[in-house]
Amino acid sequence: MDQQRSAAPQRPASRLAVGIVSAGRVGSILGAALTRAGHRVVAASAVSDASLARAARHLPGAEILPAPDVVAAAELVLIAVPDDAIAALAASLPIRPGQIVVHTSGALGADVLRPARDAGALTVALAPAMTFTGRDEDLERLAGVSWAITGEAEARFVGEALALEMGGTPEHVDEADRARYHAALVYAANHLTTLVNDAADQLRAIGVANPERLLSPLVSASLDNALRHGDAGLTGPVSRGDAGTVARHLDALAGTGIEDVYRTMARRTAERALASGRLKSADAEGLLEVLAEPEKEETP
């Protein structure tokens, strides 16, 4: 029998010694998720008072050490620092052959960890499609979320195993597609927060005492409709081609700081409504005229 066959990639062994660099909003929660999955967070780096408090709350068994010492103590190194710091950090850490090195950036692939891979580590980009607020409920929200995984074949297998262990669903994303993947998540999640808070500000400005309570059922239903039915879930004046109502909206929003945003979003909504057949071309003509960019006055 041929004894030279390569062994099949193995899932991460249970009870890996985990090092967290650093114990921020993401790192502390993922460390807690790995602990719940049966691994041991043995060390973490934390500098600010907030990070130290998170480490104490979510990583009670971890020793607080400088980043190089965290790496020296770990079999699985979880890098959870801002995107722009990952490359330099990966190049500076004392990575050794056989370690698993993971970063949690949604926007970056595994290539940013090339120094660790060159040092003999298995490297993977592993990012949950979830927002982290620093509150305790972040850990429970991880259940069932998708994780973007990028890496070479064996590394993808390890990333998939880690995601499954933390109760998630693996989603393989090519290196070249990470930025577009992350842009889509930001477009949906971050901009939704801005839109809702802008709307709440407008209601508060006209005397609505609790705009969050007023908006909650409406926005929740709209989000549910969008996710369930796509463009068919669209309602409102743009989908009806109600140019007069949209014009009144723009007049009412003049000087509030969101008039131009409303115009841009309404125009994009009209484009999608037209493409999906929700808005008829005949009804769109007057609406698009109202939504056209106003002509700027020429400076004499």
C-alpha positions, 0 to 999 in steps of 0.5 A: 500500500502506498504509504506516501498519501497525504493525510486528510486535513484535520479539524481543530483539535478540541481544547486548543489553547487560544490567544486573543489579540486583542480583547476589544468588542470582537475579540472578547466575544469570539474568545467567549464563543470559542470557550463555549465551544470547548477551547481554552482562552489562555491569554489575551492582550488588553490595554484600555480600561474598556478592553481590560473590563471586557477581558475580565467579563468574557475571558476570565481564565485568560492571562493579560499579556503583551501581544508577543507573549499571547502568541507564544502561549497559544496554538490558535491565535485570534487577531481582532484589531482594526483592519489597517493594523493587521498586516504590520502586526502579523509581520511582527508577531513571533509566529511558529510552525503549526500554529493556526492564525485567524483574523476577524476582518470582514474586508480583508482576505487571508493574504494579509497574514502572509508573514504568518503563513511564511512562518509555517502557520495555517492562516485564515480570514474568519469574520462573522456577519454580525455587528458588535456593540460591546454588550453582553448580548453580542455572544448570543447573537452569534448563534446561526450567523454566517461567517466569511471564510477565506484561505487555502484549502486546508485553512478553509477547512479549519475555518469552517470547523471553527465557525461550526463550533461557534454555532455559525454557518460557513460562507466561502468568499474568494480573496478578490471578493472580500472588499465587495462582500464587506461593502455589501454588509456595511451598505446594509447594516451601517447605513440602516443605522444612519437612516433609522436615526436620521428618521428618528431625529426628524420625528423628535424635531416635530415633537414625537416623544418616543420616535424609536417606539413609533418606528420600530414596527414599521422598520421591522416590517419593512426589513422583514418584507425586504428579506422575504420578498425582495423588491416585491416587498416595496411600498410607499410613494416611490413605488406608486409614482406619487411625485407630488408626495415626494416633492412635498417631502423634499420641501419639508426636508430642506435645511435638515441635512438629509434632503440630498440623501432622501433624493439619492435613496428615492432615485435608487428606489425608483430605479429598482422599482422600475427594473422589477416592474413595481413602478410603470414607466409612465408613472415614473416620468414625473417622479424622476423629474422631481428627483433630478438633482437641482441645478446649482446656481453659477457663481458670478 
